[in-house]
Amino acid sequence: LIIPTLTLTRIFMKKILNQTHQTLTTVKSTPQIGLEKKLIQKKAIRVIHGKKRLKLKTV
């Protein structure tokens, strides 16, 4: 299936937002999992920003 990048990024961002909401709502008894999620979010954001930069360069 070929899905446009914009829709993929939207889905990805929604997932990240859901994860952040979960981390905020969850009790701070497991800090390691929270840190891992934060790292994953940072990586995801970097990927999205990278894609945007590539698009700008190509255009």
N, C-alpha and C positions, 0 to 999 in steps of 0.2 A: 504493500500500500504506500502510495506517495502522498504524504500529508504536507501542506505548506508549512514553512518554518514558523510563521507567525502563530498559527494555531498550536503548534508544538510548544512554543515558548509560553503561550498563555496557559496551556495545560500544566507545564512544568512549574510556572509561577504559582498557579493555584495549589499544586502539591506542596510547594515550599511554604506557602502561606498556611496551609493546613498543618504542616509539621511545626511551624513556629507557634501556632495556636495551641497545639498539643503540648509543646514544651512549656508554654506559659501556664497552661491549666494544670499540668501534672505537678505532683508534690516534689519538692527539691530533695528527695531522699536518694535519687540516682543522678549525681552530677556528671558522671562519665558519659552516660548515654546522651545527655543534653549537649555536652561538649562535642561529641561525635556528630550529632545532628547539625550543630552550628558549623562545623568544618565542612560537612556535606553541602550545606546551604551556601557557604562561601565559594566552594568549588563550582556549584551550579550557577551562581551569579556570575562568576568569572567566565564560565563557558558561554552564558548568554551574552555578556558584554563582548566577549571575543567574537561571537557570531556577528553582532552589530557592527563591530569595527571592520570585519572582513567585508560586510555588505557595503559599508561606506567607502572602503578602499576600491571595491570593484566598480562602484557607481561613479 
